Amino acid sequence: MVGLIYLAWPFLTVQAATDLSGRILLQVETNGEAWYVNPLNQQRYYLGRPDDAFAIMRSLGLGISELNYAQFQSSGASKLKGRILLRVQAKGEAYYVNPLDNRLNYLGRPADAFALMRRLGLGISNTNLDLISIATESALAPNNQVLNSGLSHHYTWSYNNQPYYLDVKLSPELFKSYTESPKVYTYFVGSEPADPRAAFYGMFLQLRSDDQETMAVLNKLNLLAQSIGLNGDKAMAFIMAFIQYIPYDHEKLVAGNNNPYYPFETLYLDKGVCADKTFLAVLWLRSLGYGAAILDFPESNHSAAGIACPLADSLAASGYCYIETTNYFPIGVVPPNISDGQAVVNKDQLDSLFKADRLGQMYIKQESNGKLFQGMGAIKLEAASILSLRQELDQAKPELDQQQTTVTASYEALKIQEAELMSYKNSGDIATYNSLVPAYNEAVAAYTAQADTYSAAVLAYNLLAQQFNHSYSSFYQQ
């Protein structure tokens, strides 16, 4: 019966791999193994068991907004044929865009998704399947040997104020190997390196020969960046945001554990202190082709990544722009304060954002050559705009306070006049009451004008404050 079921599927005889972009292929000449052809690289991914298939499909997913989802539900997603779409604002619900009709198909639970994939699958011969290369990060090889088994890790972060997430599997065995790797730099007396600290840092920028996973995560992030139209400096910033959103390891700080994590350990544990996350950032920056270095601030017990940038834009004419790794900051922005090891933002400290004097003497370690980051001009313009809004608010506040004082005083004086009028009226002295009414009415008119002017000023101030708060929150992704 199994053979008859296989023959019931559409059978591919000869077809170019590019025509199969986004398709689910069924290896009908063997056991009906299912493969997914990723539209981004035209490579195939083995789907294996329902849980494996579900994890693979989600790991290759593209996050979409609810507005995108509504549009795609209505008219299809013709520009995203064969992609897996993830509703990031709806608990990450996954949908497969059928390349044949551009419609969204809900993947639901692993078993439901697996059944849907097979229902939409296209039969293919082994000969034709062999023409499509297997992705190196595919869960299983055709001989069923595991290439990327391990524990699932779920990462969430934001870029351009939009949420993203990534699911990957990381090897416990590789993690154990790294935990047992040297974390103390040793050398013979008389042959010590010129810069022992730089040499020590260098240990953590080297991958083990059996580690293909640290760079595999970078590759996944790069593919995700490209899928949403990010390239070059923007793709790099997207990847740095991923690192910045890795949780800060407060427990490690409190415990006084001074042993750094290797980059894979940081990824596996999904946490780290400044040095741990900086090592990962510098390693990946180099892999992306950028010049990079470690920026050390011993007086603040802090370190950050440095990315090569034009000298005029760089920190203290060092040739490097600052990248904070313990919390989200735009590239180049130096945190105003470090609290319990983690950088924090402060609305009252918006000047000198691109100077690091407050962190103490800076030492540059592990310098490397590469391409320059060219995006500092736009970041500095945005920061200057926010600072200008804050200065406008600060300048407007004293005048607004003075207007409030004047309006309050006029109101109190008006109440006194009103009480005097009422006393004459209540005592039956209508003549005196009538004589004072014109002056009272003039005072009411004057107060109303003052109150209207003050209300308009309050409205303008509040609109300015809203603009500032929006710009500030957007800048720091809060």
Buried (B, 14 or more C-beta within 10 A) or exposed (E): EEEEEBEEBEBBEEEEBEEBBBBBBBBBBEEBBBBBBBBBBBBBBBBBEBBBBBBBBBBBBBBBBEEBBEEBEEEBBEEBBBBBBBBBBEEBBBBBBBBEEBBBBEBBEBEEBBBBBBEBBBBBBEEBBEEBEBBEBBBBEBEEEEBBBBEEBEBBBBBEEBBBBBBBBBBEEBBEBBBEBEBEBEEEEEEEEEEEBBBBBBBBBEBBEEBBBBBBBBBBBBBBBBBBEBEBBBBBBBBBBBBBBBEBBEEBBEEEEEEBBBBBBBBBBBBBBBBBBBBBBBBBBBBBEBBBBBBBBEEBBBBBBBBBBEEEBBBEEBBBBBBBBBBBBBBBBBBBEBEEBBBEBEEEEBEEBBEBEBBBEBBBBBBBEBBBBEBBEEBBEBBEBBBEBBEBBEEBEEEBEEBEEBBEEBEEEBEEBEEBBEEBBEEEEEEBBEEBBEEBEEBBEEBEEBBEEBEEBEEEBEEBBEBBBEBBEEBBBE
